[in-house]
């Protein structure tokens, strides 16, 4: 073999190796999103539905998987996955949601259901934006959508069960305080807790106010505003300095919020 022919063979081999590495990198990028640790790479949450306005304001995502492996369920329980587990979850969800429209439409003949939440399923593959698919009444009308959507939800449901069983309590140094108008409500009314700010009311027509807090104000909310996890709709009523009656609740903010 001549020197020129030998050099040509080496060049071809190097090119093939480079292409193979490029393919491997592309596949790894698709399965392992390159984003900040506190950025969600998989998401399952409920939107809307016939629930009190305050609950719509305070309801957390049901499941959030973060790039660093942390999984938080209902802003209450957390567990950390290994990098390979995160990659598996993202790859599977990406496959489930590929080709789905932003809002899914039930198959012909599916029953109409009103006043129920819309399920939002999301996945971030590679360095792209979160792909979000909204599915109205997914939990109420089984079989009305492509099976991949049910598989995506069930995949995250199994993860939520694992986090709830094996994980630890989720806490944070930031909270979301929600106040709902309680004018005319009977029962015990408490004095406004010291060091807890009254959430502003940007919309006079809305019965709900929200404020995200950190530091001393967040600590005051955690200490002084009762939080009954067993009865999430049982909000204590307080009266502020103006005489307004407001039912209060709060939850820990998630890393990306």
C-alpha positions as CSV (number, residue, x, y, z in Angstrom):
1,X,0.0,0.0,0.0
2,X,1.4,3.4,-0.9
3,X,1.8,6.2,1.7
4,X,-0.9,8.2,0.0
5,X,-3.4,5.2,0.1
6,X,-2.6,4.6,3.7
7,X,-3.2,8.2,4.6
8,X,-6.6,8.1,2.8
9,X,-7.6,5.0,4.8
10,X,-6.7,6.7,8.1
11,X,-8.6,9.8,7.1
12,X,-11.7,7.7,6.4
13,X,-11.5,5.9,9.7
14,X,-11.1,9.2,11.6
15,X,-14.1,10.7,9.8
16,X,-16.2,7.6,10.7
17,X,-15.2,7.8,14.3
18,X,-16.0,11.5,14.5
19,X,-19.4,11.0,12.9
20,X,-20.1,8.2,15.4
21,X,-19.2,10.4,18.3
22,X,-21.3,13.2,16.9
23,X,-24.3,10.8,16.7
24,X,-23.7,9.6,20.2
25,X,-23.5,13.2,21.4
26,X,-26.7,14.1,19.6
27,X,-28.5,11.1,21.2
28,X,-27.2,12.0,24.6
29,X,-28.3,15.6,24.2
30,X,-31.7,14.5,23.2
31,X,-32.0,12.2,26.3
32,X,-30.1,14.4,28.8
33,X,-31.2,18.1,28.6
34,X,-28.4,20.6,29.0
35,X,-30.1,23.2,31.2
36,X,-29.7,24.6,34.7
37,X,-30.0,22.3,37.7
38,X,-33.2,24.1,38.8
39,X,-34.9,23.9,35.4
40,X,-37.7,21.3,34.9
41,X,-37.1,18.6,32.4
42,X,-40.5,16.8,33.0
43,X,-43.7,18.2,34.3
44,X,-47.3,17.0,35.2
45,X,-49.8,19.5,36.4
46,X,-53.5,20.2,36.5
47,X,-55.0,23.4,35.3
48,X,-58.4,25.0,35.8
49,X,-61.3,22.9,36.9
50,X,-64.3,23.6,39.2
51,X,-62.4,24.4,42.5
52,X,-62.3,27.5,44.7
53,X,-60.4,30.4,43.2
54,X,-57.9,30.3,46.0
55,X,-57.0,26.7,45.3
56,X,-56.4,27.5,41.6
57,X,-53.9,30.2,42.8
58,X,-52.1,27.9,45.3
59,X,-52.2,24.5,43.5
60,X,-48.7,23.3,42.8
61,X,-47.6,21.1,39.9
62,X,-48.3,17.5,40.7
63,X,-44.8,16.2,39.6
64,X,-41.7,18.2,38.6
65,X,-38.5,16.5,37.5
66,X,-35.5,18.8,37.6
67,X,-32.3,18.5,35.6
68,X,-30.2,17.8,38.7
69,X,-32.4,14.7,39.4
70,X,-34.6,16.2,42.1
71,X,-38.3,15.2,41.8
72,X,-40.9,17.2,43.8
73,X,-44.5,16.0,44.2
74,X,-47.2,18.4,45.2
75,X,-44.6,20.7,46.7
76,X,-44.7,18.3,49.6
77,X,-42.4,15.4,49.0
78,X,-39.0,15.1,47.2
79,X,-36.6,12.4,46.0
80,X,-33.4,12.6,43.9
81,X,-33.0,10.4,40.8
82,X,-29.7,9.3,39.3
83,X,-28.6,10.9,36.0
84,X,-29.5,7.6,34.1
85,X,-33.0,7.6,35.7
86,X,-33.5,11.2,34.6
87,X,-32.4,10.3,31.1
88,X,-34.8,7.4,31.0
89,X,-37.7,9.5,32.2
90,X,-37.0,12.2,29.7
91,X,-36.5,9.9,26.8
92,X,-39.7,8.0,27.5
93,X,-41.8,11.1,27.8
94,X,-40.2,12.6,24.7
95,X,-41.3,9.5,22.8
96,X,-44.8,9.7,24.3
97,X,-45.3,13.3,23.5
98,X,-43.6,13.5,20.1
99,X,-46.2,14.4,17.4
100,X,-48.9,15.4,19.9
101,X,-50.6,18.8,19.3
102,X,-50.3,21.6,22.0
103,X,-53.9,20.8,23.0
104,X,-55.2,17.2,22.4
105,X,-58.6,16.6,20.9
106,X,-60.7,13.6,22.1
107,X,-61.5,10.9,19.7
108,X,-64.9,11.1,17.9
109,X,-67.7,9.9,20.1
110,X,-66.0,10.7,23.4
111,X,-68.3,12.1,26.1
112,X,-68.1,15.7,26.9
113,X,-67.2,16.5,30.5
114,X,-67.4,19.9,32.1
115,X,-65.8,21.6,35.1
116,X,-62.9,19.2,35.3
117,X,-59.2,20.0,35.2
118,X,-57.0,19.9,32.1
119,X,-53.9,17.8,32.4
120,X,-50.7,19.4,31.2
121,X,-47.8,17.0,30.4
122,X,-44.4,18.5,29.6
123,X,-40.9,17.3,28.6
124,X,-37.7,19.1,27.7
125,X,-35.4,17.1,25.5
126,X,-32.0,18.5,24.6
127,X,-31.5,22.2,25.2
128,X,-34.9,23.1,23.7
129,X,-38.0,24.6,25.3
130,X,-40.4,22.6,27.3
131,X,-42.8,20.7,25.0
132,X,-46.3,21.0,26.6
133,X,-49.3,19.0,25.7
134,X,-52.7,19.9,27.3
135,X,-55.3,17.2,27.6
136,X,-58.8,18.2,28.8
137,X,-60.5,15.7,31.1
138,X,-57.7,13.1,30.6
139,X,-58.5,11.4,34.0
140,X,-62.3,11.4,33.4
141,X,-62.7,10.0,29.9
142,X,-60.4,7.0,29.6
143,X,-59.6,5.8,26.1
144,X,-60.6,9.1,24.5
145,X,-57.1,10.0,23.6
146,X,-54.0,8.4,22.0
147,X,-52.6,5.7,24.3
148,X,-49.2,7.5,24.5
149,X,-50.8,10.3,26.5
150,X,-52.1,7.9,29.1
151,X,-48.8,6.2,29.1
152,X,-47.0,9.5,29.8
153,X,-49.4,10.3,32.7
154,X,-49.1,6.8,34.1
155,X,-45.3,7.0,33.9
156,X,-45.3,10.1,36.0
157,X,-47.9,8.7,38.3
158,X,-45.7,5.8,39.1
159,X,-42.8,8.2,39.8
160,X,-45.1,10.2,42.1
161,X,-46.0,7.1,44.1
162,X,-42.3,6.3,44.5
163,X,-41.5,9.8,45.7
164,X,-44.3,9.8,48.1
165,X,-43.3,6.4,49.5
166,X,-39.5,6.7,49.5
167,X,-38.9,10.4,49.5
168,X,-38.5,13.1,52.2
169,X,-40.5,16.1,53.1
170,X,-40.0,19.0,50.8
171,X,-39.3,22.4,52.3
172,X,-37.9,25.7,51.0
173,X,-37.0,29.2,52.3
174,X,-39.6,30.8,49.9
175,X,-43.4,30.5,50.1
176,X,-46.4,31.6,48.2
177,X,-49.0,33.2,50.4
178,X,-52.6,33.2,49.0
179,X,-55.4,35.2,50.5
180,X,-59.1,34.8,49.5
181,X,-61.9,37.2,50.3
182,X,-63.8,35.8,53.3
183,X,-66.4,38.5,53.7
184,X,-69.5,37.2,55.4
185,X,-67.9,33.9,56.4
186,X,-68.9,32.7,59.8
187,X,-66.6,31.0,62.4
188,X,-63.4,32.0,64.1
189,X,-61.7,35.1,62.9
190,X,-58.1,35.8,64.0
191,X,-56.0,38.9,64.3
192,X,-53.6,39.4,61.4
193,X,-50.3,37.6,62.3
194,X,-47.4,39.9,63.1
195,X,-44.7,40.2,60.4
196,X,-47.0,38.6,57.7
197,X,-47.6,41.1,54.9
198,X,-51.1,41.6,53.5
199,X,-50.9,40.5,49.9
200,X,-51.6,43.4,47.5
201,X,-54.8,43.4,45.5
202,X,-53.9,44.4,41.9
203,X,-57.4,43.4,40.6
204,X,-60.3,44.8,42.7
205,X,-62.7,42.4,40.9
206,X,-60.7,39.3,42.0
207,X,-61.4,37.6,45.3
208,X,-57.8,36.2,45.4
209,X,-54.5,37.8,46.2
210,X,-51.1,36.2,46.0
211,X,-47.6,37.1,47.1
212,X,-44.3,35.2,46.9
213,X,-42.2,35.8,50.0
214,X,-38.7,35.0,51.3
215,X,-36.6,35.7,54.3
216,X,-38.3,37.0,57.5
217,X,-41.7,37.3,55.9
218,X,-41.6,33.7,54.7
219,X,-40.6,32.5,58.1
220,X,-43.4,34.4,59.7
221,X,-45.9,32.8,57.3
222,X,-44.6,29.3,58.1
223,X,-44.7,29.9,61.8
224,X,-48.0,31.9,62.2
225,X,-50.4,30.8,59.5
226,X,-51.8,27.3,60.2
227,X,-51.4,24.9,57.3
228,X,-53.6,21.8,57.5
229,X,-52.3,19.4,54.8
230,X,-55.1,16.9,55.6
231,X,-57.8,19.5,54.8
232,X,-56.4,21.8,52.1
233,X,-59.6,23.8,51.7
234,X,-59.9,24.5,55.4
235,X,-58.2,28.0,55.4
236,X,-58.1,30.0,58.7
237,X,-59.7,33.5,58.5
238,X,-57.8,36.6,59.6
239,X,-58.8,40.3,59.7
240,X,-56.3,42.9,58.5
241,X,-55.8,46.5,59.8
242,X,-58.5,47.7,57.3
243,X,-61.1,45.3,58.6
244,X,-61.0,43.1,55.6
245,X,-61.5,39.4,56.3
246,X,-59.2,37.1,54.4
247,X,-58.8,33.3,54.4
248,X,-55.1,32.5,54.2
249,X,-53.0,29.5,53.0
250,X,-49.5,29.0,51.7
251,X,-47.2,26.5,50.2
252,X,-43.5,26.2,49.6
253,X,-42.3,27.6,46.3
254,X,-40.6,25.2,43.9
255,X,-37.0,25.8,42.7
256,X,-38.1,27.1,39.3
257,X,-40.9,29.4,40.6
